[in-house]
Amino acid sequence: MDRKMANRKLIRLSQLKSKLATENLEEIDWVTFGVIVKKVTPQSTNNGRTFSIWRLNDLRDLNQCVSLFLFDDVHKEHWKTDQGTV
């Protein structure tokens, strides 16, 4: 893990909103980790594309969640991922 994280900045999901407001994250090599705390049943757009929505949390502040929308190949590959997965 140390090798994978070398030269990268860890930003907790619960810090993401404040970091987006104060830092230019496009210029930083950063990573985050989250737990799937809620999954919405797959849905379809008006044009028939199926997608999933996951609510992610870092388990530090359960009121601070990030919604992740999965479309196309990402949806097809990961929609069955279990709630509670990191």
C-alpha positions as CSV (number, residue, x, y, z in Angstrom):
1,M,0.0,0.0,0.0
2,D,2.9,2.4,0.8
3,R,4.2,1.9,-2.7
4,K,0.8,2.5,-4.3
5,M,0.3,5.6,-2.2
6,A,3.7,7.1,-2.9
7,N,3.4,10.7,-4.1
8,R,-0.4,10.7,-3.7
9,K,-2.5,12.6,-1.3
10,L,-5.2,10.9,0.7
11,I,-8.4,12.9,0.9
12,R,-11.2,11.4,3.0
13,L,-14.7,11.4,1.5
14,S,-15.9,13.5,4.5
15,Q,-13.3,16.1,3.5
16,L,-14.0,16.1,-0.2
17,K,-16.5,19.0,-0.3
18,S,-14.2,21.4,1.7
19,K,-11.1,20.3,-0.3
20,L,-12.9,21.0,-3.6
21,A,-13.7,24.5,-2.4
22,T,-10.1,25.3,-1.3
23,E,-7.8,23.3,-3.5
24,N,-7.4,22.6,-7.3
25,L,-7.7,18.9,-7.1
26,E,-7.1,18.6,-10.9
27,E,-3.5,19.4,-10.3
28,I,-3.0,16.9,-7.4
29,D,-2.6,13.1,-7.6
30,W,-5.1,12.2,-5.0
31,V,-7.0,9.1,-3.9
32,T,-10.0,8.4,-1.6
33,F,-11.6,5.3,-0.1
34,G,-15.2,4.7,0.6
35,V,-17.6,2.1,1.8
36,I,-20.9,1.5,-0.1
37,V,-23.4,2.4,2.5
38,K,-26.5,2.4,0.2
39,K,-27.3,1.2,-3.3
40,V,-30.3,2.4,-5.3
41,T,-32.0,-0.2,-7.5
42,P,-30.6,0.2,-11.1
43,Q,-32.6,2.7,-13.1
44,S,-32.9,3.7,-16.7
45,T,-32.5,7.1,-18.3
46,N,-35.0,8.4,-20.8
47,N,-32.9,7.1,-23.7
48,G,-32.7,3.6,-22.1
49,R,-29.3,3.7,-20.6
50,T,-29.2,1.7,-17.3
51,F,-27.3,3.1,-14.4
52,S,-26.7,2.5,-10.7
53,I,-26.3,5.0,-7.8
54,W,-24.1,4.2,-4.8
55,R,-23.9,6.3,-1.7
56,L,-20.3,6.2,-0.3
57,N,-19.0,7.1,3.1
58,D,-15.6,7.0,4.9
59,L,-17.3,5.9,8.2
60,R,-15.9,9.0,9.9
61,D,-19.0,11.2,9.5
62,L,-22.1,9.2,8.5
63,N,-23.8,12.5,7.5
64,Q,-21.2,13.2,4.7
65,C,-21.9,10.8,1.8
66,V,-20.9,11.0,-1.8
67,S,-23.2,9.8,-4.6
68,L,-21.5,7.8,-7.3
69,F,-23.3,7.3,-10.6
70,L,-22.2,4.2,-12.6
71,F,-23.0,4.1,-16.3
72,D,-22.3,1.9,-19.3
73,D,-19.5,-0.6,-18.9
74,V,-18.8,0.5,-15.3
75,H,-22.5,-0.2,-14.4
76,K,-22.4,-3.6,-16.2
77,E,-19.3,-4.7,-14.5
78,H,-20.0,-3.5,-11.0
79,W,-23.8,-3.2,-10.4
80,K,-23.9,-6.4,-8.4
81,T,-21.2,-5.2,-5.9
82,D,-22.5,-5.8,-2.4
83,Q,-23.3,-3.0,0.0
84,G,-20.6,-2.7,2.6
85,T,-17.8,-3.2,0.1
86,V,-14.8,-0.9,0.3
